Amino acid sequence: MNKSKLRINCDLCDARNIKEETYGEYQEITICADTIVTNERSKEILARLPMNLTVDEYVNCTSDEEIAVKSINGSYEIAPNTGVVPNTWLTVNGMVRILPHTEAQLQKISHLTINGVVFCPNGLSGMLPPMTTNGTIINYPDDYTILANELGIDRYFPLRAEEGGRYFIPKCVYDLDLETDYTALATKNVKMQSKKLYLREEHLEAALPLFNMDAELAVIPTGYHLVTKDATLDQNLISTNGTKLYIAGDLRIGENGRALFDQMEALTVEGDVRIPEALVDDFSKVNATYGKLIAVSDARVNGIGMLNINKSFMDSVTSKTTISDCGMVTISADVAPEEITEYLSFHKCGVITCSSEQKAAVTAASSSCGLIKSSAGDFIQSLGDMVSSVTEGVFDMDGINFHSSDTKVINADTYVL
């Protein structure tokens, strides 16, 4: 009789109390985890079993050590009233916000694994427990309240701000409203700290003293309207925001852009301008400043969730083609790197999967893309795990068998062997 196989997918695997007789019946055991917790006894058992481990972090404890293993998916806040038991091993997949006066809680955490951003008060930065981080640690002043990552200040903010309020905005502040009364904020003794400030020229004298001196400053000239994200130049953009624009991002100009150029009085683009090649000369007459001017071909594939680029696709391409705003792009192995260089460019695509031979050409042809992967294996395996949890381990797509019928699959946040 053939032995079955076992596959465990989890964030945290606690193997300290594993029993060899429980898992000896399996022909093969695969554990995919962010963290596995072991002790000397369990390591010996794992070595004797037919075990395949794909683990980011190994945590080894003494045999007599009592620990509390906790795994969190999502945001987690450590506050003065947060209950933490001694010797906690904490894993968080998400943002962690550590509040002031939490020394007692931090002392009870023996190890912290974080896949995300950690916000920590300056006064506690030297008291953090041993950590494994896949992300960023951001320190903030002890007496400040963390607000949104990006904050738009309007005329109502001075009414809502507390007397003596201290506010930390991690990324940037947008000065959205000409009628915002910064003098009222100063009267309330409000202070703010952020990485970057977008302030109207009219408000500089009143607003600047409220912020940290080392913040990067972008001045919105008098009469300009601030657009806080990437934009497309069309009639709606002009009708809504006017003919003097400050774009805090990239600007895309379409085939009908020529008819709009005469309406523009002034244009500032912090990022890049993407424009059809045929409109470059006309755009040079616009009163505009920008990062880079990127001329793109007329051919474009835009806004497709999942796009497969194969030989048939390439046979239909006769000129330089821009692949933009696509969620997932997969390039078949039958597409030569030279074809990619000559005919394709990629812009703001989420994930591009290609062969290792194609990766250099894809990287050179890409701008503002999320992830370029040289193998589809990891994604296919993750997709197979997800589907297997529904189909009891059998799923086939284009001849790929994710898990055979004799494989038992367990998906969990935390799994105890």
Secondary structure, 3 states (H helix, E strand, C coil): CCCCEEEEEEEEEECCCCCHHHHCCCCEEEEEEEEEEEEHHHHHHHHHCCEEEEEEEEEEECCCCCCEEEEEECCEEECCCCCCCCCEEEEEECCEEECCCCHHHHHCEEEEEECCEEEEEHHHHHHCCCEEECCEEEEECCCCEECCCEEEECCCHHHHCCCCCEEEEEEEEEECCCCCCHHHHHHCCCEEEEEEEEEEHHHHHHHHHHECCCCEEEEECCCCEEECCCEEECHHHHHHHCCEEEECCCEEECCCCHHHHCCCCEEEECCCEEEEHHHHHHHCCCCEECCCEEEECCEEEECCCEEEECHHHHHCCCCCEEEECCCEEEECCCCCHHHHHHHEEEECCCEEECCHHHHHHHHHCEECCCEEECCCHHHHHHHHHHHHHHHCCCCEECCEECCCCCEEEEEEEEEEC
